[in-house]
Amino acid sequence: MITGKVVLILGANSDVAKQAIKLYAEQGCHVIAASRSTDELAVFVQQNIQATGQVTILYFDAVAFDTHQLFYNSLPAKPNIVLYAAGYLKNNEDAIQDWDACFRMMKVHYCGAVSIINIIIADAGNSGLERIIGLSSLSGVRGRKSNFIYGSTKSAFTQYLAGLRQYIAHRNITVNVIVAGYIRSKMTAGLNLTESLMLEPLFIAKAVVKPAKRFTIVPGFKWKMIYYILKLLPEQLVAKLP
Ligand SMILES: NC(=O)c1ccc[n+]([C@@H]2O[C@H](COP(=O)([O-])OP(=O)(O)OC[C@H]3O[C@@H](n4cnc5c(N)ncnc54)[C@H](OP(=O)(O)O)[C@@H]3O)[C@@H](O)[C@H]2O)c1
């Protein structure tokens, strides 16, 4: 039986999402963890969640757009909270040469998110929907030569969420974007990133789970500073950044 708030996590095998599953479960929520990697997620739940019945694992592929309506219709309960965490990173140089990888970033970060979130908000019968959270990135704040492909897909996602927030405000649904810097996760494994700027998945997950009315949430003091500087920096100076 499902008790407590229902949290739907899309892309739930992400390292950040897995920490969010733990935190939401500790709060007594029922988590629907939706992922392509259902077996891996089942092992995680067995090893990390005391009341395993608090988590339902479902198959979800963000880029299989045609399946999204059926996926939503088949949910065991409609969500109060939605977290979109799916992500895919290909470095900029490779993405310029490799259209499939480039297109996959667009599909995972933007098209897939828009497809499923549109379906979720179109369900006017779900009066319990209260919050939608998207995991976006500082890479989406300004176009930069080293990562403008990944960055532009995250920027599109952020702008979708910004407009969505306005669109559904009258229904008392909060929309938040988590604008994250570097996170120590599968996605960044093997990348040469500044160690002092790395944030742990649990730290990001705490920012996700904490209720907040404001739209943009930038976890970590250093990244908040970087975010504000980046927002204000003149274009000629942004062009000098990597
Ligand atoms: N890591 C960073 O430095 C960083 C910084 C800013 C923002 N972010 C964003 O934060 C989010 C979480 O990333 P993370 O750091 O936790 O990395 P992660 O552990 O690599 O998680 C990314 C997850 O996205 C899932 N995914 C990819 N394509 C999918 C699809 N078609 N359908 C469903 N799920 C799909 C992957 O699923 P599988 O496990 O099945 O492959 C993976 O579990 C991402 O949106 C990422 O872009 C990350």
The ligand as an SDF file (V2000), in Angstrom:
LIG
                    3D

 48 52  0  0  0  0  0  0  0  0999 V2000
   27.8450   15.4310  -12.6640 N   0  0  0  0  0  0  0  0  0  0  0  0
   27.8970   16.7590  -12.8020 C   0  0  0  0  0  0  0  0  0  0  0  0
   28.9670   17.3990  -12.6260 O   0  0  0  0  0  0  0  0  0  0  0  0
   26.6460   17.5220  -13.1210 C   0  0  0  0  0  0  0  0  0  0  0  0
   26.6780   18.9120  -13.0560 C   0  0  0  0  0  0  0  0  0  0  0  0
   25.5290   19.6400  -13.3200 C   0  0  0  0  0  0  0  0  0  0  0  0
   24.3670   18.9660  -13.6410 C   0  0  0  0  0  0  0  0  0  0  0  0
   24.3550   17.6090  -13.7080 N   0  0  0  0  0  0  0  0  0  0  0  0
   23.1130   16.9590  -14.0730 C   0  0  0  0  0  0  0  0  0  0  0  0
   22.6110   16.2520  -12.9490 O   0  0  0  0  0  0  0  0  0  0  0  0
   21.8090   15.1490  -13.4050 C   0  0  0  0  0  0  0  0  0  0  0  0
   22.2600   13.8900  -12.6640 C   0  0  0  0  0  0  0  0  0  0  0  0
   23.5650   13.5690  -13.0880 O   0  0  0  0  0  0  0  0  0  0  0  0
   24.6020   12.7980  -12.1850 P   0  0  0  0  0  0  0  0  0  0  0  0
   25.7170   13.7150  -11.9040 O   0  0  0  0  0  0  0  0  0  0  0  0
   23.8830   12.1210  -11.0480 O   0  0  0  0  0  0  0  0  0  0  0  0
   25.1670   11.7520  -13.2150 O   0  0  0  0  0  0  0  0  0  0  0  0
   24.8580   10.2030  -13.4590 P   0  0  0  0  0  0  0  0  0  0  0  0
   25.0550    9.4230  -12.2170 O   0  0  0  0  0  0  0  0  0  0  0  0
   25.6450    9.8470  -14.6690 O   0  0  0  0  0  0  0  0  0  0  0  0
   23.3060   10.1940  -13.7960 O   0  0  0  0  0  0  0  0  0  0  0  0
   22.7730   10.4350  -15.0430 C   0  0  0  0  0  0  0  0  0  0  0  0
   21.6300    9.4450  -15.1860 C   0  0  0  0  0  0  0  0  0  0  0  0
   20.8480    9.7660  -16.3110 O   0  0  0  0  0  0  0  0  0  0  0  0
   20.3200    8.5510  -16.7650 C   0  0  0  0  0  0  0  0  0  0  0  0
   19.8900    8.5930  -18.1520 N   0  0  0  0  0  0  0  0  0  0  0  0
   20.6360    8.8920  -19.2450 C   0  0  0  0  0  0  0  0  0  0  0  0
   19.8860    8.7240  -20.3470 N   0  0  0  0  0  0  0  0  0  0  0  0
   18.6640    8.3270  -19.9270 C   0  0  0  0  0  0  0  0  0  0  0  0
   17.4840    7.9790  -20.5910 C   0  0  0  0  0  0  0  0  0  0  0  0
   17.3880    7.9890  -21.9310 N   0  0  0  0  0  0  0  0  0  0  0  0
   16.4090    7.5970  -19.8640 N   0  0  0  0  0  0  0  0  0  0  0  0
   16.4900    7.5620  -18.5090 C   0  0  0  0  0  0  0  0  0  0  0  0
   17.5920    7.8590  -17.8110 N   0  0  0  0  0  0  0  0  0  0  0  0
   18.6660    8.2410  -18.5260 C   0  0  0  0  0  0  0  0  0  0  0  0
   21.4540    7.5600  -16.6280 C   0  0  0  0  0  0  0  0  0  0  0  0
   20.8450    6.3030  -16.5790 O   0  0  0  0  0  0  0  0  0  0  0  0
   21.6210    4.8910  -16.5660 P   0  0  0  0  0  0  0  0  0  0  0  0
   22.1450    4.7710  -15.1830 O   0  0  0  0  0  0  0  0  0  0  0  0
   20.5480    3.9430  -16.9000 O   0  0  0  0  0  0  0  0  0  0  0  0
   22.7010    5.0030  -17.6050 O   0  0  0  0  0  0  0  0  0  0  0  0
   22.1140    7.9980  -15.3510 C   0  0  0  0  0  0  0  0  0  0  0  0
   21.6990    7.2400  -14.2560 O   0  0  0  0  0  0  0  0  0  0  0  0
   21.9920   15.0900  -14.9110 C   0  0  0  0  0  0  0  0  0  0  0  0
   20.8950   15.7060  -15.5500 O   0  0  0  0  0  0  0  0  0  0  0  0
   23.2480   15.9000  -15.1510 C   0  0  0  0  0  0  0  0  0  0  0  0
   23.2740   16.4470  -16.4470 O   0  0  0  0  0  0  0  0  0  0  0  0
   25.4610   16.8770  -13.4420 C   0  0  0  0  0  0  0  0  0  0  0  0
  1  2  1  0
  2  3  2  0
  2  4  1  0
  4  5  1  0
  4 48  2  0
  5  6  2  0
  6  7  1  0
  7  8  2  0
  8  9  1  0
  8 48  1  0
  9 10  1  0
  9 46  1  0
 10 11  1  0
 11 12  1  0
 11 44  1  0
 12 13  1  0
 13 14  1  0
 14 15  2  0
 14 16  1  0
 14 17  1  0
 17 18  1  0
 18 19  2  0
 18 20  1  0
 18 21  1  0
 21 22  1  0
 22 23  1  0
 23 24  1  0
 23 42  1  0
 24 25  1  0
 25 26  1  0
 25 36  1  0
 26 27  1  0
 26 35  1  0
 27 28  2  0
 28 29  1  0
 29 30  1  0
 29 35  2  0
 30 31  1  0
 30 32  2  0
 32 33  1  0
 33 34  2  0
 34 35  1  0
 36 37  1  0
 36 42  1  0
 37 38  1  0
 38 39  2  0
 38 40  1  0
 38 41  1  0
 42 43  1  0
 44 45  1  0
 44 46  1  0
 46 47  1  0
M  CHG  2   8   1  16  -1
M  END
$$$$
